[in-house]
Amino acid sequence: MRSSQAKNPVNASAFQLEARLSQRKSLSAVVGLGYVGLPLAVEIANSGYDVVGIDLSQHVVDTINAGRSHIADVAHELVNGHVQTGRLRASTDAAALAQCDTICVCVPTPLNKIKDPDLSFVIAAATSIRDHLRAGQLIILESTTYPGTTREVFLPILEQSGLKLDEDFFVCFSPERVDPGNTKWHTRNTPKVIGGLTQLSVDMGVHFYGSIFETMVPVESAEAAELVKVYENTFRMVNIALANEMAMTCDRLGLDVWGVIEAAATKPFGFMKFTPGPGLGGHCIPLDPHYLSWKMRTLEFKTRLIELASEINSDMPGYVVRKVASALNDTSRALRGSWILVLGIAYKKDINDMRESPALEIIRLLQQGGAQVLYHDPHCDIIEDDGHTRITGLPMRSVPLTPGLLAALDAAVIVTDHTAVDYEEVAAHAALVVDTRGVMRNIKSRARLVGLSGTETVPVNEMPPIYAIAG
C-alpha cells in the first residue's frame, strides 16, 4: 500500500499514526470484551501490539487480568500468556482510551421491544471516546448496525470534541464475522471487510487491520461495509425460513423434509443447503435483518421478504410445541401436567451461548401450556433470570441425563443437537421423542419419534439408497 504521507503530505496525524503502527509502538483499545471483543483483542496482541480492553463488567475485567478467558472460543492459555507479558490488560476505566492510537468498538446492538435498533451501547461508547479523543487516533466500529450509523450517529458524537475527521482522527466500520464454535474459520483467517468515512480513513484502517487479519476486503464506504454484514445475515435468515417452511410443507404432504433437502443438495450447482430447525438463535441472524428493515422504513421502503421470513422463523418454537401437544394427545395425554425434558438450550450445537435461543421460547410456551419442564445441556449449567427471559421458576439448572429420568418423562424434545448427548440412550429409554434436528433418523428406537415433518420415523438405513450409475 502507498504511504498516506505521499497521499496527503500535510496530514501529520496520519503520518505519525502510520509510523507508530508500522513499528508496533502503538497501544490499541478494544471496547467491549464479549464474543467479538476478546477474540479481537487476543489477535491484536498476537500481532505484536499492546492492548487494553475496556468493559463495564468488573467480573469480566478481573477474569481477564487473572489470565483467564470467559469466552469458550478463546483458550485460557492465550489470554494468560499475553497478560503475563504485559501485552494485554483490561479495565473498566475509559480514561485509558486517551493513551491509545487505535480504538475498536465491539459493543452489543440489540433490538428494543418493538424490534427497532437500540444504539444505546454504541452511543455510550462514542461518548466515552469523545471525552478522551486526541489527534492521531483511528476508531473502528465493529458492532452490527444499519447503513448510515457510523456517519450519522457515531461521527457527530466524536466531532463534539472539536477535533476533525481526517485532520485529527480517522473512522472506519468493519463488521464482525464471529461464528462461535467454528474451528475452521476464526477471527484471523476470516476475510475482513472494511469501509471508511473517507479514503484516508480506510487507508489507515487497512494499514492497521492488514497486519492482524490474513485477508482484507476494502469496500467503497462505511455504509457499504455496514450493509455487507446485515445482508450476510439476512441471506441466512431468509434461506432458513425457506427450509422451515419446507418442513411444514413436507409435514402436510407426508414427506421427510431431511430426505428432500439431502437429495436436493446433491445438485452440484445452483443450490445451497440450509436445514430447518426449532427457530433462530444467536445475536446476529434473529436481529440483524431488523436493522435493515428499520432503516428502509425511514426511507419509505418495505422489506417484504425480510418481514415474511422473520414471521416464519418466529413461529417455529410455537410449531414445535404444537407438535409436542399433538404427539401427547395421540397417546391420550394432555400437555398440561406432562413432564417434558428439553434437550439442548444453547442456540446451536456444541457451544454455551443461549442468546436468543429458540429453546427459551419453547420452554416458556410449554410452561404456558401447563407442562412441567426440565432441561439438559452439557454446555449450559443454568438459566438465570436476566430480566428478559420469561420462564417461570428461574434460576433453572440442567438435570443429569439418566435412563431413569428418560423413562419417567412423558416426552423429550431435542432442540439443540449437542454432540455430547447420547441419543442412543434417549432412543432406548424415552417413550416419546420430538426431534427438531433430525438426529434420530439413523438410530433404531423403542421411543415413538416425531419430527418436524412427515415420515421422519422411517430410519435412514431403510430409505432407498442413492446410486451413482456410470455410463
N, C-alpha and C positions, 0 to 999 in steps of 0.2 A: 504494500500500500504506500502511496505517496505521502510524504510528511505533511501534516496540517500546517506546519510553518511555511512550506512552499506555497500552499493554497492561500494562506492568509497571514503574511509575514508580520502584520501589526498586532496579531492576537497573541499577547503574551500569555494569557491564561491557557490557551490550547497548547502552546509550545511547552510551557512548564509542566502541564499535566502529562502530555505525551512523553516527555523525558523521564518523569518520575515512574510512569507505568513501564516504560522500556527497561528501566534499571531496577524494577521491583522494589522501589523505595517508598511506594505509596501504602497508605493504610486504607483498607476497604471496610465498609459497613454493610451489614445485611439487617434490614428492619423487618422483624417477623421471623421467628425461628421454628416454624412448623414444618409440614411435609415438603414444602418448597424451599423455605429459607435455610434450614440446617443443611440439607444436601448441597445447596449452592455455596454456603459458607465453607464447607469442607473442600469443595472443588476449588474455590478461590485460594484457600490455604495450600492445597496440593500444588497449585501453580506458582507458589513462591511468594504470595502476598500475605501480609499480616491482616488479620480480620477481627473486627469486633462485631458481635451480634447483639442487636437491641431487641428486647422483648418485654412486654408488660408483665409477664408471669415471673414472679420471683422463683417459683419452683423450677421452671424451665432454665432460667439463668443459673441457678445453683447446681442443677443437674449437669449442665454443660461444663461449668467451671470445675466440677468434681471429676471431669473426664469421662462422663457417661452420655450416651445418646438416648433420647426419648422417642426417636423415630426408628421403626423396625428396619427400614432400608439402609440405615447408616450404622455401621459397626461401632461398638464402644471403642475398639482399638484405634480407629481413625480419629475419633474425637479426642481421646486421651493423648494420642501421640502429638497432635497439634497443640493441645493445652499445655502439655509438659514442656514443649519447646518455646512456648510463649507466642506461637503464631496465631492461636485462636483464643479469644476470651469472650465472655458475654456480660451484658449489663442491662439494667432497667433504666439507666440514666441517658437520656437523649443528648446530653451535653457532649458526649463522646463524638457526635457527628461532626463537630467543628474541626476535629483533627483529621477527618477522613477525606481522601481525594475522590473516592467513588462511593456511592450510596445506592444499594439495590433494595427496592421496596417489595416485600413479599407478604403483604398483609391480606386477610380474608376480604372477600367481596360477596357477602351473602345477599339474599333477597329478603324484602320485608314481607309482612303478612299478605299483601296483595300482589306479591311476586314482581314488585318493582325493585330496581337496583338500590342497594344500601351501600353508599360510598363513605360511610362514617369513618371506617378504618383508614381508607385512602386519604381522606381529608385530614384526619388526625396525624397521619404520617407526614403529609406535606407540610402541615403547620409546624411540626417539630423540626423538620428540615429547614424551613424558612427561618425559624428562630436561631438557627446555628449556621446558616448559609454563609459561605465566603467565596471569594473569587478562586477559580481553578477547580471547581468540583463538577463531577459527572454524576447525574442522577438517572437511574434506570428503574422504571416502574415495571414490575412483573405481574402484578395482580390482574387477573382476568376481568375485563370490563368492556363496555360498549365503545364503538368507534367514536372518538372525539373527547374521551375522558382526559387524556394526557394534556391536550391542548386547551380544552375548555374549562377544566376543573383543577387539574394539578398545577399547570404552569402559572395561572393567575395568583395562586397562593404563594408560590415561590417568588414571584415578582413583587410581592408586597414587601420584600426585604430591601427593595431599592436597587438590587442588582439586576443585570440584564442578560437575557438569553443570548448566547454566542459571544457576547463581550466578556461575561464573567463566569457563566456556568453553562452546562450542556445537558440536554434532556432527551432520553430515548424511551421507547416502550419495547419490551422484549418478552413475549408471553411465555410463562412457564409451561413445560410439557412433561411434568412428572407423572409417571404411571406406577403407583405403589405396587410392589410385589413383582415387577417386571425385572427379571435377572439378565435379560439381553440388552435392553435399552434403558440407560440410566442418564443421569444429568450430563455427564461429559460427552457421551457419544451420540446423544440425540441432537440432530441438526437444530441450530439456534437461530430463530427468526428475530430480526431486529429492525426497527424503524425509528427515525429521529424526527424531532420537530423541525430540524434544519439539516442541510447536508453536512455541515461541520459537526453537529451533534452526532449524527450516525457514524461519521468517520471516527470520532472519539470512542463511541460505543463499540464499534467493530475492533478498534485497536485494543481495547480492554478485554472484551469477551473473546476475541480471537486468540488470546493467549490462554484461555481457560477451556473453551469448547473446541471439539475437533472440526466441526463444520459450521460456518456462518452463512446465514441466508438473509442478506440485507434486502429490505423492500422500500418502496417509494416514500413512505411516510409513517409516522406513528399510527395514524388512523388505519393504514393498511395492515400493520402488524397487529393492531387490536382486533381487526376483523378476521385475520387469519385464525386466531385462537377460537373465537366464537363460531366460525364456520366449521372448523375441525370437529368441534363437539356437537354442533347442530347436525352435521353429516351423520355422526354416530347415533345421535338421538332419533333422527328420522328413520334410519335403517333398522334400529332396534324396534321402533314402533311398528314397522312393516313386518318384522319377524313375529312380534307379539300378535298382531292382527292375523297373521298366517296361522298361528297356533289356534286362535279362536275359530278361524275358518275351517281348519282341519278337524277341530272338535265337532263342528256342525256336520262335516262330511264323513265323519267316522274314520279319519285317516291319521297316521302318525306324523306329526309335524317334523320330528327329528329325521325320520327316513326321507321325507320330501326334501328337507334342506340339504341333507348329506348327498342325495342324488343330484340336486341342482348344483352343488359345489364341485361336482366332477367336471363341469364345463370349464375348459381352460381359459376362457376369455369372456368378458362381458358380465361376469357375476362375482360379487364379493360376499363371502359367507358371514352372516350375522345370525345369532341364535336368540330364541325367546327366553323369557325368564319371569320372575315374580315382580318386576318393576325396576326402576332405575335407582342407583345409589352413587355415593361419592360427591365430592364438592363440585365437579365440573359438569358432567352431562345433564343432570337434572336442572342445573341452574343457568349455565352459560347461555343457552338459546334464548332465555327470557330477557337477558341483557340486550340482545339484538332486537327482539320483539318490541321492547320498551322504546329503544332508540328510534325504531322505524315508526312507531305510533306518533312520536313527536314530529315526524315528517309526513304524517297523514298517509302512511302506507301500512297495510295489514299483512303480516307474515302468516298467511293462512296455513301453510304446510307445517310450520313450527307449532302453531296453536293446536292443530289436529293431532299431531304426533304426541304432544305433551298430554293431551286428553287421553289418548290410548294408553300411554305408559303409566299415567297416574291411576288408571283404573285397574291395573294388573294386581295390586295387593287385594282389592275387592274381589277380583275374578278368582284368585287363589282361595280366598276364604269361602266364596260361594261353592267352589269345588269341594272343599273340606265338608261344608254343611251338607251338600248333596250326597257325598260318599257316606257320611254318617247316617243320613236319612235312609239310604238304601239298606242299612242294617238295622233299621227301626230305632236309631238313636238320634237324639237331638243334639245340636251344638251346645245348647245351654246345659251346663253340668258335666260336659265331657272333659276329660283330661287330654290336653294336646301338648306335644313336645315339638317346638320349633328347632330344627337342626340348622345352625349357622345364622348369625345375625350381622356379621361383617358384610359390607356392601358387595364384596367379591371374594373369591376363594383365596385362602392362604395368607390373608392379611388381618390386621386387628383394627381396621378403620370402620367405624359404624356411621360415619357421616351420611345423612340422607338415606340410610339403608332401608329398602322396602320391608325388611324383616320387622322393623319397629312398627310400621303401619299395620302389618299383618298381625302382630301381637295385639295391637290396640283394637283392631276390628274383631279378632277372636274374643278378646275380653268383653267388648261391647255386646257380642252375641251371647255372652253368658258362659263361655268356656273358661276352664281353669288351665292356665298356660304356664309351661316351663320352657326353658331353653337350654341347649347345649352348644357351646362353641369353644374349641380348643385354643382359640386366639383372643377371645374376648371374655374376661372373667366376670365382668359386672356391667350392668346397665344402670347408670346413675341418673338422678334427677337433675337435669341441666336447665330446667325451667321451660324447655320447649318440647321434650318428649312427653306425649300424652298417654303414657302407660300407667296403669294403677299398680300399687304395690312396689314402687321403687324405694330403695335400690333392689334390683333383681340379680341374682347370681347364677352363673352357669352350673348346671347339675351334672354329675358324673353319668356317662352313658354306660349303663349296665343291662344285662339280659333281663334282670328283674324289673327294672324301670320300663323297658320297652314292652314287656309282656303285660304290665299293668296299665298301659296307656290305651286310650281309645283311638288315637291317631298320632302319627309322626309326620311332620311337614318338612321336607327338605327345601330350604330356602337358599342356603349358600353351600356349595358343594366342596367343602374343605377336603383336601387330600388326606388329612389325618383321621378323618372319621371312618370307622369300619362299617361300610354299607352292607357287607355280607351279614354282619351281626344284626344290623337293623332288619334285613330281609328275613333272618332266621327267627326273630323273636317278636316283632311288631305285628299287630293284627291288621292294621291299615296304614299305608304309606302314601302320602300325596307328594309326588316328586315333581318339582318345578324346574329341575335342571337336567332331566334325562339320564341321571347317573345309575338308575336301577334297571335300565333296559337290557344290560348284559349280565344281570345277576339273577339266578334262579331263586325264587322267593316263596315262602309259605304265606307271606303277607298279601293282602289284597292291594294291588297297586293302582293308583290313579295318577295320570299325568296331566299336562296342560291341554292335551288333545286326545283324539280318539283311541287308537289301537296300540298305545304305548305298553300295554300289558303283555304284548307278544314279544318274547325275548329276541334280542338281536340275532342270536345264533339259530333261530327258527325262521328268520326272514329270508327271502330269496337272495342268493349271493349275486354280487356284481362280477360279471365275467369280462375279461379282456380278450376279444376274439381277433386274431390276426387274419389278414387276407381280405 
